[in-house]
Amino acid sequence: MLLEINDLCKTYGKGDNKLEVLKNISFSIEKGEVCVLLGPSGSGKSTLLNIIGGIDSADSGLISINGDMTKNMTEKELTIYRRKHLGYVFQMYNLIPNLTLKENIEVGEYLGENPLEINELIDVLGLTNHQNKVPNQLSGGQQQRTAIGRAIIKNPDILLCDEPTGALDYKTSKAILKLLEDVNKKYNTTIIMVTHNDAIKNMADRIIKLKDGEIRKNYLNSNKVTADELEW
C-alpha cells in the first residue's frame, strides 16, 4: 500500500468545548488510485486531508506514505515529507501574480528530486499557447490547470485536492476533472480529492464517506465512469 492510516484521532478544544473531529480513522490506498473523500460540511474530510498533508497533526494514530511515518516528526522532517511525497491543489489557485504561467509551474519543479519534463506537462495541461501569460491574463480554469501543474511537476506520490472545482462553473469543472483523470493515467499519480459534489465519486477508484468524524463507507467503485460521463 502507498498510504496507510491507522486509528487516526483529532480533537479541537477542551472540556465542555471539546469537539471530536476525527474518530479512529483507518484505511489504505494503493499506488495509482483515485480516491474521493465525501461528506457533509463538518464531517472531517478537510481535516483528514490536512493531516495526510502534514499541514495539521493528529492527536493519535499513524500515517505512513511509502513507509515514512509522520508521527513524532520535527517541523523540518515534515517539510521534507511534504516535499518528497505530496502535491497540493486547493480551491484557491494561489499563483504568484508577477510570474508567468510557466514560471509558476517551475516553482514546484525546484522542489522535486525527480521532476517531470515541464514542456511535456504544459502540453498535457493544454496550456502551451498560454505559458507566457501572467495569472490575471488567464481564465479561472486556466489558473486551476496551472495550479495543478505546479503541484504535479515535482512528480509527487500523492496529489491532494481540496475542492478543486469548487470555484468553477460546470463546463470548466468537468474539464479540470478530465485533466486530473489524464494526469492519473499518464503519470500513475495517486489522487485524493475532497469534494461536496456526490457525482464526482463516480470517476473514483475508491470512495470514502465520512460523517461526524467517522468513516461510514469505504469501498472500491465497481462502476467507474470517465470524467466526460459525469453529470450533475
Secondary structure as GFF3:
##gff-version 3
##sequence-region A 1 232
A	DSSP	beta_strand	3	12	.	.	.	ID=ss1
A	DSSP	three_ten_helix	15	17	.	.	.	ID=ss2
A	DSSP	beta_strand	19	29	.	.	.	ID=ss3
A	DSSP	beta_strand	34	38	.	.	.	ID=ss4
A	DSSP	alpha_helix	45	52	.	.	.	ID=ss5
A	DSSP	beta_strand	60	65	.	.	.	ID=ss6
A	DSSP	beta_strand	68	69	.	.	.	ID=ss7
A	DSSP	alpha_helix	75	85	.	.	.	ID=ss8
A	DSSP	beta_strand	86	89	.	.	.	ID=ss9
A	DSSP	alpha_helix	101	109	.	.	.	ID=ss10
A	DSSP	alpha_helix	118	124	.	.	.	ID=ss11
A	DSSP	three_ten_helix	128	130	.	.	.	ID=ss12
A	DSSP	three_ten_helix	135	137	.	.	.	ID=ss13
A	DSSP	alpha_helix	140	152	.	.	.	ID=ss14
A	DSSP	beta_strand	158	162	.	.	.	ID=ss15
A	DSSP	alpha_helix	170	187	.	.	.	ID=ss16
A	DSSP	beta_strand	190	195	.	.	.	ID=ss17
A	DSSP	three_ten_helix	198	203	.	.	.	ID=ss18
A	DSSP	beta_strand	206	211	.	.	.	ID=ss19
A	DSSP	beta_strand	214	220	.	.	.	ID=ss20
A	DSSP	three_ten_helix	227	229	.	.	.	ID=ss21
###
